[in-house]
Amino acid sequence: MLRIKSPQTELGIRSFSPTEQQYPKEEQRLLIVDDEKDILLTLKELFSPFYTVRTAASGTDALAILESGFIPQVILADQRMPGMSGTEFLHQTITFVPQTVRVVLTGYTDVKDLTDSINQGNVYRFLTKPWRNADLLEIIRVCFEHYYLSEEKIALTRALERVEYVSKEKSELLSIVAHDLKNPIGIIANLADSIVNTPANDSEIANLVKHATDILAVTERMNKLINNLLNIQAIEDGKLPLNIIELNVVPILRLDMKEFRRLTEQKNITIALDADEEPSIAVDEVWFHQILENIVSNAVKYSPHGKHIQIRLKTFPETVQIRISDNGPGIPKEEQPRLFQRFEKLSVRPTAGESSTGIGLSTVKKLMETMRGRVWYESNTDVGSTFVLEFPRVRI
């Protein structure tokens, strides 16, 4: 049996205890793999005062331990073992525990083994037998330290990537706002200039009223854009106020149809509602109107002149679906996964030059999820699109 001296009695090496280190408070786990039982026992006795230690007599047994859910920060494995070498075993562990620090322990000094272990097994250190206790304790301490430094580096990298992503989103947002507010601001400026320079006589009163009406319409459009942006931020921050109530959906749809027809008349588009039942749903009424307006206005925006929009109500035991179908060009299959993402602009363009900010559908999706609902897109067989809004049903 290999006898190992206590590190405190070895001369020339300072006394050391891993517990003196400033490790995180989480459990420190060490997996030791060696086909010699005496060495396993000795190493377990050496490290158990400082770490949670599991041992295995073969690479196969060690892989079973990893599969069972034991996730070590450090693995110490013998190189020469029957059936599966240390290098082969450590190579397979990369799938289970990619961030774990790997150490090879061997009584041989084969250069090929050393190279294979480093290249294939992602080995951090390569140690030879026999060893000194203090050296081994210090090396394993450094391995745990390396693990946590690597974890911190990964966390910092992910945080940096998140910051870069947010920065990119903010830049895209500013670009959208600058682009979409530029035109209405220009229109307001021109209308205001016209009013200022209009002679104050009765014959021009009608023009002044028309200009004022146009200004109100443009500012309303600007307010909708700003409100959409604020809604998204409120949803993501978890600060969106909701008042979930029981709502009989058909009367609300019929009321909204009057507003929708105002949207469709400029393009001579017909719109109809098909509903055989009058179910109740659990929603916030204000946001329900907002969601419907977003979907229907998109259907109008992308439909050619003279087409038809159909709103169908379908009821199920637990849910109610509102299906809005149009006869527009549809959305290319390869672009559909991006449909509900923020700030996305697809290749399909409005048929009458209407503006598009790319934020409406992302707002709809977030609002639906907040109210425990769902929204998705379906391609029609020949032409057009169908958006489906699914709400929780209230059983009366």
C-alpha positions in Angstrom: 0.0 0.0 0.0 1.3 3.5 -0.9 1.8 5.4 2.3 1.2 9.1 2.3 2.6 11.4 4.9 0.7 14.2 6.5 1.4 17.5 4.8 2.0 19.1 8.2 5.0 16.7 8.8 6.6 17.1 5.4 9.7 19.3 5.6 10.3 22.1 3.2 6.6 22.7 2.4 4.5 25.2 4.3 1.5 23.9 6.2 -1.7 24.4 4.2 -5.4 24.0 4.6 -7.8 24.6 1.7 -10.4 25.9 4.1 -8.2 29.0 4.6 -9.0 30.1 1.1 -11.7 32.5 0.2 -13.8 30.0 -1.7 -17.5 30.5 -2.4 -19.8 29.0 0.2 -21.1 26.4 -2.2 -20.1 22.8 -1.8 -16.6 21.9 -3.1 -16.9 18.6 -5.0 -13.9 16.4 -6.1 -14.2 13.2 -8.1 -11.2 10.8 -7.9 -10.8 8.0 -10.4 -8.2 5.2 -10.0 -8.2 1.5 -10.5 -6.0 0.9 -7.3 -8.3 0.6 -4.3 -5.5 1.5 -1.8 -4.7 4.8 -3.7 -8.5 5.6 -3.8 -8.8 5.1 -0.1 -5.6 7.2 0.7 -6.6 10.0 -1.6 -10.1 10.1 -0.1 -8.7 10.3 3.4 -6.4 13.1 2.3 -9.1 15.3 0.7 -12.2 14.5 2.6 -11.5 17.1 5.4 -11.7 19.8 2.8 -14.0 18.7 0.0 -17.0 16.5 -0.8 -15.2 13.5 -2.4 -16.6 10.8 -4.6 -14.4 7.9 -5.9 -14.6 5.5 -8.8 -12.4 2.5 -9.7 -12.9 2.9 -13.4 -13.8 5.5 -16.1 -17.1 3.7 -16.6 -18.0 3.9 -12.9 -17.0 7.6 -12.9 -19.2 8.4 -15.9 -22.1 6.7 -14.0 -21.5 9.0 -11.1 -21.6 12.1 -13.4 -24.8 10.8 -15.0 -26.4 10.4 -11.5 -26.1 14.2 -11.0 -22.8 14.6 -9.1 -21.1 17.6 -10.7 -17.5 18.1 -9.5 -15.6 21.2 -9.9 -12.4 19.2 -10.1 -11.7 15.7 -11.4 -8.5 13.8 -10.5 -8.0 10.7 -12.7 -5.4 8.0 -13.1 -4.1 7.7 -16.7 -3.3 3.9 -16.9 -6.6 2.1 -16.1 -7.9 -1.1 -17.7 -10.8 -0.8 -20.2 -10.7 3.0 -20.4 -7.7 5.2 -20.0 -7.7 8.5 -18.1 -7.5 10.4 -21.3 -10.5 8.6 -22.8 -12.5 9.1 -19.7 -11.7 12.8 -19.4 -12.6 13.3 -23.0 -16.1 11.9 -22.4 -16.6 14.1 -19.3 -16.5 17.2 -21.5 -20.1 16.5 -22.5 -21.3 16.2 -18.9 -19.2 18.9 -17.2 -17.5 21.2 -19.7 -16.2 23.7 -17.1 -14.8 21.1 -14.7 -11.0 21.3 -14.1 -9.3 18.0 -15.1 -6.1 16.6 -13.6 -4.3 13.5 -14.7 -2.3 11.4 -12.1 0.0 8.7 -13.4 3.1 6.6 -12.5 4.4 6.9 -16.0 6.0 9.8 -17.9 5.0 8.9 -21.4 5.2 12.1 -23.6 2.4 10.8 -25.9 0.1 10.2 -22.8 0.9 13.7 -21.7 0.1 15.2 -25.2 -3.1 13.1 -25.6 -4.4 14.1 -22.2 -3.9 17.8 -22.8 -5.3 17.8 -26.3 -8.1 15.2 -26.0 -9.1 15.4 -22.4 -8.8 19.1 -21.9 -6.5 18.5 -19.0 -5.3 21.4 -16.8 -2.5 19.6 -14.9 -0.5 16.4 -15.4 1.0 14.9 -12.2 3.3 11.9 -11.6 3.4 9.3 -8.9 4.6 9.3 -6.2 3.6 12.7 -4.9 4.0 14.8 -1.8 0.8 15.4 0.2 1.4 19.2 0.5 2.1 19.4 -3.2 -1.0 17.5 -4.1 -3.2 19.6 -1.8 -1.8 22.8 -3.1 -2.3 21.7 -6.7 -6.0 20.7 -6.1 -6.5 24.0 -4.3 -5.2 25.9 -7.3 -7.5 23.8 -9.5 -10.6 24.9 -7.5 -9.3 28.4 -7.7 -8.9 28.1 -11.5 -12.5 26.8 -11.8 -14.0 29.7 -10.0 -11.9 32.2 -11.9 -13.1 30.6 -15.1 -16.7 30.8 -13.9 -16.3 34.4 -13.1 -14.8 35.0 -16.6 -17.7 33.2 -18.2 -20.2 35.3 -16.2 -18.4 38.5 -17.1 -18.4 37.5 -20.7 -22.1 36.8 -20.7 -22.8 40.1 -18.9 -20.7 41.9 -21.5 -22.7 40.1 -24.3 -25.9 41.2 -22.6 -24.7 44.8 -22.4 -23.8 44.7 -26.1 -27.2 43.2 -27.0 -29.0 45.9 -25.0 -26.9 48.6 -26.5 -27.7 47.3 -30.0 -31.4 47.3 -29.1 -31.2 50.8 -27.9 -29.5 51.9 -31.0 -32.1 50.2 -33.2 -34.8 51.8 -31.0 -33.3 55.3 -31.5 -33.1 54.6 -35.2 -36.7 53.6 -35.4 -37.9 56.6 -33.4 -35.8 59.0 -35.4 -37.1 57.6 -38.7 -40.7 57.3 -37.7 -41.1 60.6 -36.0 -39.2 62.6 -38.6 -42.0 62.6 -41.2 -44.9 63.5 -38.8 -42.8 66.3 -37.2 -42.2 67.7 -40.6 -45.9 67.6 -41.4 -46.7 69.4 -38.2 -44.1 72.1 -38.9 -45.5 72.6 -42.4 -49.1 72.8 -41.2 -48.2 75.2 -38.4 -46.3 77.4 -40.8 -49.4 77.4 -43.1 -51.6 78.5 -40.2 -49.2 81.2 -39.1 -49.0 82.6 -42.6 -52.8 82.4 -43.4 -54.6 85.8 -43.5 -57.2 86.0 -40.7 -60.4 86.2 -42.8 -63.5 84.1 -42.9 -62.6 82.6 -46.3 -59.6 80.8 -44.8 -61.4 79.4 -41.6 -62.2 76.1 -43.3 -58.5 75.7 -44.3 -57.4 76.4 -40.7 -59.9 73.8 -39.4 -58.6 71.3 -41.9 -55.0 72.0 -40.9 -55.8 71.7 -37.2 -57.5 68.4 -37.9 -54.5 67.1 -39.8 -52.2 68.1 -36.9 -54.4 66.2 -34.4 -54.2 63.1 -36.6 -50.5 63.3 -36.9 -49.9 63.9 -33.2 -52.2 60.9 -32.4 -50.0 58.8 -34.7 -46.9 60.0 -32.8 -48.5 59.3 -29.5 -49.3 55.7 -30.5 -45.7 55.1 -31.5 -44.4 56.5 -28.2 -47.0 54.5 -26.2 -46.1 51.3 -27.9 -42.5 51.8 -27.0 -43.4 52.6 -23.4 -45.7 49.5 -23.2 -42.9 47.2 -24.2 -40.6 48.6 -21.6 -43.3 48.4 -18.9 -44.0 44.7 -19.8 -40.3 43.8 -19.6 -39.9 45.6 -16.3 -42.9 43.8 -14.9 -44.6 47.1 -14.2 -47.5 46.9 -16.6 -50.8 47.6 -14.7 -53.4 45.0 -15.5 -57.0 44.8 -14.5 -58.2 41.3 -15.4 -62.0 41.1 -15.7 -64.6 38.8 -17.1 -65.5 40.2 -20.6 -68.2 39.1 -23.0 -66.2 39.2 -26.1 -68.8 39.5 -28.9 -70.3 42.9 -27.9 -66.8 44.3 -27.6 -65.9 43.0 -31.0 -69.0 44.5 -32.5 -68.2 47.8 -30.9 -64.7 47.7 -32.3 -65.9 46.8 -35.8 -67.1 50.4 -36.2 -63.6 51.7 -35.4 -62.1 49.1 -37.7 -64.3 50.1 -40.6 -62.9 53.6 -40.2 -59.5 52.1 -40.9 -60.7 50.1 -43.9 -62.8 52.6 -45.8 -59.8 54.5 -47.2 -58.7 51.3 -49.0 -62.2 50.1 -49.8 -61.6 47.0 -47.7 -64.6 45.1 -46.3 -64.5 43.6 -42.8 -66.9 41.1 -41.3 -67.4 39.3 -38.0 -68.5 35.6 -37.7 -69.5 34.5 -34.2 -72.1 31.9 -33.3 -71.6 32.0 -29.5 -71.0 34.8 -27.0 -68.3 33.4 -24.7 -66.6 35.3 -21.9 -62.9 35.7 -21.6 -60.5 36.8 -18.8 -58.6 39.9 -20.0 -57.7 43.5 -19.3 -60.2 45.4 -21.4 -57.9 48.3 -22.3 -55.1 46.0 -23.5 -57.7 43.7 -25.3 -58.7 46.7 -27.5 -55.0 47.5 -28.0 -54.2 44.0 -29.2 -57.2 43.8 -31.6 -56.3 47.2 -33.0 -52.7 46.1 -33.6 -53.7 42.9 -35.5 -56.5 44.4 -37.5 -54.6 47.5 -38.5 -51.8 45.3 -39.7 -54.3 43.3 -41.8 -55.5 46.6 -43.3 -52.0 47.8 -43.8 -50.8 44.8 -45.8 -54.1 44.2 -47.7 -54.5 45.5 -51.3 -57.4 47.8 -52.1 -60.8 46.2 -52.4 -60.0 43.0 -50.4 -61.7 41.5 -47.4 -60.8 40.9 -43.8 -62.6 38.2 -41.8 -62.8 38.0 -38.0 -63.9 34.6 -36.7 -64.7 33.6 -33.2 -64.0 29.9 -32.2 -64.8 28.5 -28.8 -63.2 25.6 -27.0 -63.8 24.2 -23.5 -60.9 26.1 -21.9 -60.1 28.8 -24.5 -61.5 31.3 -27.0 -59.8 32.0 -30.3 -60.2 35.2 -32.3 -58.9 34.5 -35.9 -58.2 37.6 -38.1 -57.7 36.6 -41.7 -56.7 38.9 -44.7 -56.1 38.5 -48.4 -52.7 40.2 -48.4 -49.4 38.7 -49.7 -48.7 36.6 -46.7 -45.3 36.3 -44.9 -42.4 34.3 -46.4 -41.9 31.0 -44.5 -38.2 31.8 -43.8 -39.2 35.1 -42.2 -42.0 33.8 -40.0 -39.8 32.9 -37.0 -38.9 36.6 -36.7 -42.5 37.8 -36.9 -42.9 38.5 -33.1 -39.4 39.7 -32.4 -38.7 43.3 -31.4 -37.9 45.9 -34.1 -38.0 43.3 -36.9 -38.9 44.6 -40.4 -39.8 41.9 -42.9 -39.6 42.0 -46.6 -43.4 42.4 -47.0 -44.3 46.1 -47.3 -47.6 47.9 -46.6 -49.7 48.2 -49.8 -50.4 51.9 -49.6 -47.1 53.2 -48.1 -48.3 53.0 -44.5 -45.6 53.4 -41.9 -44.4 50.4 -40.0 -42.2 50.5 -36.8 -41.7 46.8 -36.4 -42.8 46.9 -32.7 -46.5 46.2 -32.9 -46.5 42.4 -33.0 -43.9 42.1 -30.3 -46.1 44.3 -28.1 -49.1 42.0 -28.8 -47.1 38.9 -27.9 -45.9 40.3 -24.6 -49.4 41.5 -23.7 -50.9 38.2 -24.5 -48.4 36.3 -22.4 -48.9 38.7 -19.6 -52.7 37.9 -19.7 -52.0 34.1 -19.9 -52.9 34.0 -23.6 -51.2 33.1 -26.8 -50.8 34.5 -30.3 -49.5 32.9 -33.4 -49.4 33.2 -37.2 -50.8 30.8 -39.8 -50.2 31.0 -43.6 -53.4 30.7 -45.7 -53.5 28.0 -48.4 -53.5 30.4 -51.4 -52.8 33.9 -50.3 -53.1 36.0 -47.1 -52.4 35.5 -43.5 -54.3 34.5 -40.3 -53.3 35.7 -36.8 -54.8 33.8 -34.0 -55.4 35.3 -30.5 -56.2 32.7 -27.8 -57.6 33.8 -24.5 -58.5 31.9 -21.3 -62.2 31.2 -21.3 -64.5 32.0 -18.3 -67.1 29.3 -17.7 -70.4 30.7 -16.6 
